[in-house]
Amino acid sequence: MPVHFSPAEMSARKARLLAAMAEARLDGLLLFAQESMYWLTGYDTFGFCFFQCLYVGADGRVALLTRSADLRQAQRTSNIADIRIWKDAGDAEPTRDCAALLVDLGAKGRLGVEYDSYGLTAFHGRRLDAALAGRFELADASRLVPRLRVTKSTEEIACVREAARLSDLADAAAVAATRAGADEGDILAAQHNAIFSAGGDYPGNEFIIGSGGDALLCRYKSGRRKLDANDQITLEFAGVWRHYHAAIMRTHVIGAPRPLHRAYHAAAKEALLACEAEFRPGRTAGDVYAAHARVFDAHGLSRHRLNACGYSLGAKFTPSWMDPPMFYENNDWVIAQNQVYFAHMILMDSSSETALCLGRTYLVGPTVAEALNAPDLDLVIKAG
């Protein structure tokens, strides 16, 4: 499988990274986030559950240190020419191999490290620091590549649009499968079938599905139930294409809606559109959150809303499809054109066990945002 993007695209990404490294005064960079490796080289694996490191020098040299199980993975999915293997053994210490790699490559000076990464555990992080102590000056560069990835290229936007198309297919499949007596497992299967049969990928985290009282949950959990004649079901899912995500979140009603369902849906739709109006260049992530809070609080729903209302989306790997920045109070991240964001309006009323969620994905344009999926924001009501 070749790299999914053109050579010109990959060269442009590398040039952006080298410029950012120069600005940060880095002589080299140690990448541990799988998203960073994928973005820069196309390398596609879940092998980051073991130690692996991609070195990028200020001179543009790139080298990967990984396990033998990922050698061919890197050869077939990436543009990395220099691939080194650390050997699985009783006395294996891959951070020592990493230090030896850097010496062999002639690395020197100030090295950035992606410490805030699922690919670098605290266990290996401590050993990495020890192995490199006295040889290099280490700096936390965890935010460097994620900040570059927020703004999408033309080729990336094409992937996001395809992911959005797949998300709408999954949305339609879920609506068609939702009815009194339906099993949550069948609804979940219908969503995944719609995505996989159209060429999509696994998501960065499990789809969220919960009905009855579990419709108030914001995370996946094990266990299924069948829908009652009067019920509610919350779904949060994403279409995924080449690891790029486009998410949707909705609560559907089975049977007669409660008055709270209708009232909460009206508030959620108003809040979502208020956030949508903030998705324009020059506004901040904090402004988006403030719009969400302003609308819900005006409806007297402050105790039922969350302290965040969305985040950036892009090419992500397990355990989460969420990318920074996140929309929360006083986040000064400045929104710019060609950025992709998911806004979710979540109301969870524990006292009445009423849930109402509404969310979709947006592309920031020159002046306004484009909704990429879920064009119909009406409350879905299925017969009991």
BELDA-V131295 format. One record per backbone hydrogen bond with DSSP energy under -0.5 kcal/mol. NH is the residue of the N-H (numbers start at 0). CO is the residue of the C=O. If there is no record, write none. Layout:
NH,CO
NH,CO
//
This chain:
9,5
10,6
11,7
12,8
13,9
14,10
15,11
16,12
17,13
18,14
19,15
20,16
21,17
22,18
23,19
24,21
25,20
26,109
27,109
28,55
29,111
30,28
30,53
36,32
37,33
38,34
39,35
40,36
41,36
41,37
42,36
44,42
48,45
49,46
52,64
53,30
54,52
54,62
55,28
56,60
57,26
59,56
62,54
63,81
64,52
65,63
65,83
69,66
70,67
71,67
73,69
74,70
75,71
76,72
77,73
78,40
82,80
83,63
83,81
85,65
91,88
95,92
96,92
97,93
98,94
99,95
100,96
101,97
102,98
103,99
104,100
105,101
105,102
106,101
110,108
110,136
111,27
112,138
113,29
114,112
116,114
119,116
124,120
125,121
126,122
127,123
128,124
129,125
130,126
131,127
132,128
134,131
135,131
136,108
137,135
138,110
140,112
140,138
143,140
144,140
146,142
147,143
148,144
149,145
150,146
150,147
151,149
151,337
156,152
157,153
158,154
159,155
160,156
161,157
162,158
163,159
164,160
165,161
166,162
167,163
168,164
169,165
170,166
171,167
172,168
173,169
174,170
175,171
176,172
177,173
177,174
178,176
179,382
180,226
181,178
183,224
185,182
186,182
187,183
188,184
189,185
190,186
191,187
192,188
193,189
194,190
195,191
196,192
197,194
198,195
199,194
200,239
207,235
208,206
209,233
211,231
213,210
214,211
215,212
216,213
226,181
230,253
232,251
233,209
234,249
235,207
236,247
238,245
240,243
243,240
244,313
245,238
247,236
248,358
249,234
250,356
251,232
252,379
253,230
254,381
260,257
261,257
262,258
263,259
264,260
265,261
266,262
267,263
268,264
269,265
270,266
271,267
272,268
273,269
274,270
275,271
276,272
277,273
277,274
278,274
278,275
279,277
280,364
281,334
282,279
284,332
285,330
287,283
288,284
289,285
290,286
291,287
292,288
293,289
294,290
295,291
296,292
297,293
298,294
299,296
300,295
303,300
304,300
304,301
308,326
310,341
311,322
311,324
312,339
315,242
315,313
318,203
319,316
322,311
326,309
327,325
330,327
331,329
334,282
337,363
338,335
339,149
340,361
341,310
342,340
342,359
343,308
343,341
344,357
345,343
346,344
346,355
347,303
348,353
349,347
352,348
353,348
355,346
357,344
358,248
359,342
361,340
362,369
363,338
364,367
369,362
370,368
371,360
371,369
372,360
376,374
380,378
381,252
//
